[in-house]
Structures are given as structure tokens and as C-alpha cells.
Amino acid sequence: MFDTKITLIVRDDLESWQRLNVVAFLATGIASSAPEILGEPYVDALGRHYPRISGQPMLIFAGGLEALQRSHRKALERELVIVPYVQAMFATGNDVDNRAVFQQEDVNAINLVGLALRGPKKAVDKVIKGLSLHP
């Protein structure tokens, strides 16, 4: 059906509201990097228009910090689209500060709380191997 796969991975030790927040931010990153996944606008029976949403499923997985870091390294090796979200971003209140704290992360020990990936199905499957779907 689709020749690409989209996955979002969230840390399994986050509060529920944090997981939902991270997933929402990651999904926007995927949509901005691949606008072709967006379908046509929705129109209801009265002719009211609603925005487009992804026509491609996004599978959500959960894992610990090490699993996210491993997935990040593998995704870099396979040159997938990668959307990261780090712990320090919870303490900021805007996009400028988010980018600043992200840039300060140790690239060899990035404190990921979420990661979105998009790429060829087989490559994404190799990156997420061993992870479980989010409960």
C-alpha cells in the first residue's frame, strides 16, 4: 500500500500527558517533512471544510532511553527522516528555546524522549526491530 513507513517512538517512563504531547509534536515534524502524505481537505454534509490529515498511518512504539538512542543511531546510518524530541524541551516555552536546548545536547548521548522516523519500509523496520507498539 505505502512504500514508506512512519513510526513514532516515545519513552516509556513519561507521564501520559508528556507522551501525548511528544507524539503530537513529532507528527507535525513528519507532516512538514513530507507534505505529500497529507490527503485532501475534509468536507462535512453541510459543506464546511476541515484541514487535511495524513493519509498514511503512523505507528507508535515505546521504549527506554537506550532504545531511542539506538534507533536514532540506526536511523542516521540509514539516512531516514528523523524528528527528535529531547527531555530539555519540556522546560522551554517556545520553538527558539527548543532549538537552543537541542543544539546543546551531547550528540553521543542525546537525551531523547521521542523520535519520529520516515523512510523505506524495510529500513524503518530494521531501525525499530525489538521495540513494542505503545500500549
N, C-alpha and C positions, 0 to 999 in steps of 0.2 A: 504494500500500500504506500508506504513512505520509504524513501531510500536513506533518510536521515533519522536520527533518534535524538530526542531531547530528554535529559534527565536532570533532576534537581536533587541534591544531596544535602540534608540538614543534620546538624549534630544532634545526637540522641540524648544529650544532657541539658538541652534548653527547655525553658518554660514553654508551654503551649503557645502563648501569645508571641513569643520570640520566634518559634518555628514558623508560625503563620506569616509573621512579618517578613522574615528572611525569604520564604518561598515567594511571597508577592514581589519583593524587590528583585529576586533572581529571575522571575518570569518576565519582568519588564526588560531586563538586560537581554534575555534571549529574543524577545519580540523586537527590540531595537536593532539587534544584530542581524535579524532575518525577517524583515517585514513581509517577505513572500509567504510566510506561514499564516499570515492573517487572512481570514476569509472576507466575504462581503459584509456590509452592514446588515444588521437585523432590522426588519420592519414588522411591526405588530398589525393586528387586524384593523386598527384604526389609522394605519399609515404613519405611525410615529417611528422615527428612526433611532436606532441604538448603535453604538460603536462596534467595530469589528473585533472578533476574538480569534485566538489561534484555532486553526483547523486541524492542527497536529496535536496529539496527546503529549502531555508532559508527565513522565513517571517520576514519583517522588520516593527517594530512598533515605534511609537513616544510617548513621554510623558515628563512631567516635572520632576524635581529633586525628588520630593516626590514619584512619581510613580516608578521611577527607584529604589529608596531606599526600597520601599515596595516590589517590585518584587525581589530585592536582598534578603531581609529577608525571603520571602516565598520560594525562591529557595534554600536557606540554609536549611530551615526546611524540605524540600522535598528531600534534598541531590542530587540536579541536578548538571550537569556540568555547571559551572559558569565561564564566561570570563568577567572580569570587565575592564573598562577604566575610569580613573578619570581625572578631569579637569587639575590637575597639570602636567599630562603627555604631555600636549600641550607645556609646557615650556622647556621640555628636548629635547635632540637631539640623544639619544641612549637608548638602552634597559637596560643597567646597571642603568642609572639615572631614567628610568621609574620605575624599581623595587624599587629603593630607595624612590622615592616620594610616590609610592603606599603603601609601608610599613609604612610611616609616617601618613597615613590617619587615622582619628578618625573612628574606626570600627562601632561606633553607629551613625555616621552622615557622612558616606562616600560621597564625592562629585563626584558622578558618572555622566559621560556624555554619557556612553554607557555600555551595558550589553548584553552578549550573553548567551543563555541557551540551553541546550540539555538534553532531558530525555524522559520518557514515555509521550505519547501524553496527557493523562488526567492530569498528574501532571503539565506539562508545561501550559496547558490551564487554570488551576486554578491559576497559578502564574501571567499570563498575563491578567486575567479577568479584563475587564473595559478599557484596552488600545485600541487605534485605530491603524489601519495599517498606516504606514508612507504615507503621501500624495504623 
